[in-house]
Amino acid sequence: MTTDTPDIVLHHYPLSPFAEKVRAVLGFKQLAWKSVIIPAVLPKPDVVALTGGYRKTPILQIGRDIYCDTALICDVLEHLKPEPALYPAQQKGLARTLAQWADTTLFWAAMAYNFQPKGAAAVFAEAAPEAAQAFGADRAAMRGGAPRQFPGDAAAAYKSYLRRLADMLESQDYLLGEAPCIADFAAYHPLWFTRSQVPVLADILSSTPAVLAWMDRLQSFGHGHIQKFSSGESVALCAASSAGCPLHDSRFQDELVKQAKAHGKLDAHYQVPQRYRNNLPQMLEDKLRPWSEADLLPDFPFGTDLTTDELQIVRALKKLKHATNHPTELLSLALKSFWGGKEMPMAYQERLGLADAHSFRDTVVRRLLAGNL
Ligand SMILES: N[C@@H](CCC(=O)N[C@@H](CS)C(=O)NCC(=O)O)C(=O)O
């Protein structure tokens, strides 16, 4: 991994198909990552502490940021390492839509097929009977008591979906072309479960050899470079990253660090690295100036309900507000206004409630604004 790629931590367990989707994407992108093994059933205290309540698998952690749901996780990985791409330029919408179908319709049919009594017995062959019972009860509670599809119905649907995939692979190596995309990884993981976790039921795949060959191709990417990590280490990483985040406004960092130290979330000697201390509005303004001056950063890129007159007033008010904190600016503004003799249009005066202004304060404000319209 290059030094500017942050630590990627995946919280998962080996048997999880959705985790296999992400592991395969990590392999495709040849990323290095830290692996935290989490429980497959509740309770999961460390997981819910990190997510704030979400219990599903997998979750992705980058420093103090936690990403739930594999659709989002894949977006984040694409952002971190854009090549090789998961979202083909010309087919982004199609790829996402096909992935969504695979993560839902295909997944549920496949899992109902995989967990028919023969499959469940194979999955829990080595486990204690209580483990199988706990798993069944946990998943039934997750489904809100709703039954799984009947195995016969699930098998019929699964077969028909496998044929659809085979059709797509007739003249190309991957579902949408010659390179894998998000749709391939989404369709792969439920089938991976059938093939590797319930081989007693894997015969269903043999009538679509093109699908098996495609699975081999996806499997050959591997899982990337894995390093073991404990859940305690991941919680510590989260705590240690909190104040170092480059996104925190530097004006609030000292107070945040003080609070985090008081609550034992940060080491008493922690100091925000110098490179994050200049995260100030002025710094952003300076960086963006060339584009603002070239008129490439409109104030309201998505449009505004304000009229042109109102926009002009807002600009003048902003200038005035800024000047009140900068005495020399205020002085030159005042000189310009009082000697310029410019009048504010009546429509503006009315809009600001200054049309009938007689007090000294209102008269000064009206003059100051008029000079800077
Ligand atoms: N839409 C979610 C679905 C994740 C999901 O259902 N994962 C299963 C494991 S494959 C799960 O969370 N099972 C319960 C658990 O692990 O606690 C995603 O894409 O991440």
The ligand as an SDF file (V2000), in Angstrom:
LIG
                    3D

 20 19  0  0  0  0  0  0  0  0999 V2000
  -27.1720   -4.8440    2.7060 N   0  0  0  0  0  0  0  0  0  0  0  0
  -26.1470   -5.3280    3.5690 C   0  0  0  0  0  0  0  0  0  0  0  0
  -26.4480   -6.7960    3.8860 C   0  0  0  0  0  0  0  0  0  0  0  0
  -25.4250   -7.3980    4.8300 C   0  0  0  0  0  0  0  0  0  0  0  0
  -25.9080   -8.7050    5.4170 C   0  0  0  0  0  0  0  0  0  0  0  0
  -27.1020   -9.0540    5.3850 O   0  0  0  0  0  0  0  0  0  0  0  0
  -24.9620   -9.4540    5.9680 N   0  0  0  0  0  0  0  0  0  0  0  0
  -25.3090  -10.6530    6.6750 C   0  0  0  0  0  0  0  0  0  0  0  0
  -24.0850  -11.5820    6.6770 C   0  0  0  0  0  0  0  0  0  0  0  0
  -23.6650  -12.0720    5.0650 S   0  0  0  0  0  0  0  0  0  0  0  0
  -25.5730  -10.3050    8.1220 C   0  0  0  0  0  0  0  0  0  0  0  0
  -25.4020   -9.1660    8.4930 O   0  0  0  0  0  0  0  0  0  0  0  0
  -25.9680  -11.2370    8.9280 N   0  0  0  0  0  0  0  0  0  0  0  0
  -26.1510  -10.9400   10.3220 C   0  0  0  0  0  0  0  0  0  0  0  0
  -24.8960  -10.6590   11.0550 C   0  0  0  0  0  0  0  0  0  0  0  0
  -23.7890  -10.9190   10.5730 O   0  0  0  0  0  0  0  0  0  0  0  0
  -25.0180  -10.2270   12.1930 O   0  0  0  0  0  0  0  0  0  0  0  0
  -24.7920   -5.1500    2.9090 C   0  0  0  0  0  0  0  0  0  0  0  0
  -24.7270   -5.0300    1.6780 O   0  0  0  0  0  0  0  0  0  0  0  0
  -23.7940   -5.0410    3.6250 O   0  0  0  0  0  0  0  0  0  0  0  0
  1  2  1  0
  2  3  1  0
  2 18  1  0
  3  4  1  0
  4  5  1  0
  5  6  2  0
  5  7  1  0
  7  8  1  0
  8  9  1  0
  8 11  1  0
  9 10  1  0
 11 12  2  0
 11 13  1  0
 13 14  1  0
 14 15  1  0
 15 16  2  0
 15 17  1  0
 18 19  2  0
 18 20  1  0
M  END
$$$$
